[in-house]
Amino acid sequence: MKDNILAGRSAIVTGGRRGIGRAIARAFAAAGANVTICDKAADGLLDQTAEELEKLGSHALAFQIDVSNRKEVAKMIQETNDMFGRIDILANCAGVWIPGETLVECSEENWDRVIDTNLKGTYLCCQAAAEIMIRQKKGSIINISSRVGLMPGAGAGAYPVSKAGIIMMTRQFALELASCRVRVNAIAPGIVKTDFNLQFWKDPAIERGISDMVPLGRLAEPEEIAQAALFLASDDASYITGEVLCVDGGWSPSNSLK
Ligand SMILES: NC(=O)c1ccc[n+]([C@@H]2O[C@H](COP(=O)([O-])OP(=O)(O)OC[C@H]3O[C@@H](n4cnc5c(N)ncnc54)[C@H](O)[C@@H]3O)[C@@H](O)[C@H]2O)c1
């Protein structure tokens, strides 16, 4: 991919404090964008990541917000637009899952937490950013879904439902925003080596067992999801909208063949 493909652009990455969000924010900054990151957690990592983005040459903003809170989302969008004069890219990475429960057992409290963060949070951020992108007549939104948004996954409670919802939301926004030249796409990762799912890879034996189910024979690194997001954010993807890009080592296609 060409250098500086996002030069002069302004991007927002939710859940940007660590993991996939951090890798995407770094890829956008390295490609020349000014980057706003936000996260709910207050442990110093958000500011640390913002400092890393500055070192990559980006002007960076950091907001400690909850993406499921409309007012907090609106403030972040407004202040980013005021600072950078535009919002070209939104990558929705903030997400939670509560492992170890079935949908049958899922408590109302856990359902609300997962759906509010993953589905409502993505919706609120898309809606607020879209308002600005419609005025600009340009924009690219990337929503992080999951392999389990395309097929059910064991012991993941409401999580697959939230991720499937993100796929339909992506297609709906893509349809509604296409005439304003705003593209909306989703990425469906397989298992990515982040703190989110340490349980799948902290033990080499467990990691090997899961890797054996993946045609490419290994789990993903967050940077591999970031490269897909960078492509979708860039003009190289100018004719792609409403698409779900599986970045899962061939796992979903191989499953559908069974
Ligand atoms: N890691 C994987 O294997 C994997 C696979 C498929 C999809 N995903 C999705 O990718 C996204 C990023 O996952 P990750 O692995 O980087 O996880 P992560 O836990 O490392 O990062 C997610 C970030 O979102 C933040 N967050 C949670 N709730 C929030 C809220 N209400 N408001 C703002 N920020 C909030 C967390 O504090 C965290 O920093 C998530 O949406 C996840 O569902 C991850």
The ligand as a MOL file (V3000), in Angstrom:
LIG
                    3D

  0  0  0     0  0            999 V3000
M  V30 BEGIN CTAB
M  V30 COUNTS 44 48 0 0 0
M  V30 BEGIN ATOM
M  V30 1 N -9.9340 -10.1260 19.7930 0
M  V30 2 C -10.7140 -10.8840 19.0210 0
M  V30 3 O -10.4680 -12.0950 18.8530 0
M  V30 4 C -11.8860 -10.3120 18.2950 0
M  V30 5 C -12.4870 -11.0970 17.3110 0
M  V30 6 C -13.5740 -10.5810 16.6220 0
M  V30 7 C -14.0350 -9.3110 16.8990 0
M  V30 8 N -13.4310 -8.5840 17.8760 0 CHG=1
M  V30 9 C -13.9570 -7.2560 18.1400 0
M  V30 10 O -12.9410 -6.3000 17.9280 0
M  V30 11 C -13.1590 -5.1840 18.7750 0
M  V30 12 C -11.8990 -4.8910 19.5530 0
M  V30 13 O -11.5570 -6.0450 20.2930 0
M  V30 14 P -10.1480 -6.2160 21.0140 0
M  V30 15 O -9.7510 -7.6150 20.8660 0
M  V30 16 O -9.2330 -5.1350 20.6120 0 CHG=-1
M  V30 17 O -10.6260 -6.0110 22.5260 0
M  V30 18 P -10.0040 -5.1190 23.6910 0
M  V30 19 O -10.7510 -5.4890 24.9220 0
M  V30 20 O -8.5250 -5.2420 23.7000 0
M  V30 21 O -10.3910 -3.6390 23.2510 0
M  V30 22 C -11.7150 -3.1830 23.3100 0
M  V30 23 C -11.7030 -1.8030 23.9270 0
M  V30 24 O -13.0490 -1.3130 23.9620 0
M  V30 25 C -13.1980 -0.5950 25.1640 0
M  V30 26 N -14.6050 -0.4580 25.5260 0
M  V30 27 C -15.4210 -1.4210 26.0370 0
M  V30 28 N -16.6340 -0.9040 26.2800 0
M  V30 29 C -16.5960 0.3990 25.9100 0
M  V30 30 C -17.5560 1.4490 25.9150 0
M  V30 31 N -18.8110 1.2470 26.3690 0
M  V30 32 N -17.1760 2.6780 25.4790 0
M  V30 33 C -15.9090 2.8740 25.0260 0
M  V30 34 N -14.9670 1.9160 25.0030 0
M  V30 35 C -15.3110 0.6900 25.4350 0
M  V30 36 C -12.4270 -1.4060 26.1840 0
M  V30 37 O -12.1080 -0.6510 27.3410 0
M  V30 38 C -11.2010 -1.8080 25.3850 0
M  V30 39 O -10.1250 -0.9160 25.5530 0
M  V30 40 C -14.3450 -5.5450 19.6720 0
M  V30 41 O -15.5120 -4.9820 19.1200 0
M  V30 42 C -14.4200 -7.0490 19.5660 0
M  V30 43 O -15.7290 -7.5200 19.7410 0
M  V30 44 C -12.3670 -9.0550 18.5870 0
M  V30 END ATOM
M  V30 BEGIN BOND
M  V30 1 1 1 2
M  V30 2 2 2 3
M  V30 3 1 2 4
M  V30 4 1 4 5
M  V30 5 2 4 44
M  V30 6 2 5 6
M  V30 7 1 6 7
M  V30 8 2 7 8
M  V30 9 1 8 9
M  V30 10 1 8 44
M  V30 11 1 9 10
M  V30 12 1 9 42
M  V30 13 1 10 11
M  V30 14 1 11 12
M  V30 15 1 11 40
M  V30 16 1 12 13
M  V30 17 1 13 14
M  V30 18 2 14 15
M  V30 19 1 14 16
M  V30 20 1 14 17
M  V30 21 1 17 18
M  V30 22 2 18 19
M  V30 23 1 18 20
M  V30 24 1 18 21
M  V30 25 1 21 22
M  V30 26 1 22 23
M  V30 27 1 23 24
M  V30 28 1 23 38
M  V30 29 1 24 25
M  V30 30 1 25 26
M  V30 31 1 25 36
M  V30 32 1 26 27
M  V30 33 1 26 35
M  V30 34 2 27 28
M  V30 35 1 28 29
M  V30 36 1 29 30
M  V30 37 2 29 35
M  V30 38 1 30 31
M  V30 39 2 30 32
M  V30 40 1 32 33
M  V30 41 2 33 34
M  V30 42 1 34 35
M  V30 43 1 36 37
M  V30 44 1 36 38
M  V30 45 1 38 39
M  V30 46 1 40 41
M  V30 47 1 40 42
M  V30 48 1 42 43
M  V30 END BOND
M  V30 END CTAB
M  END
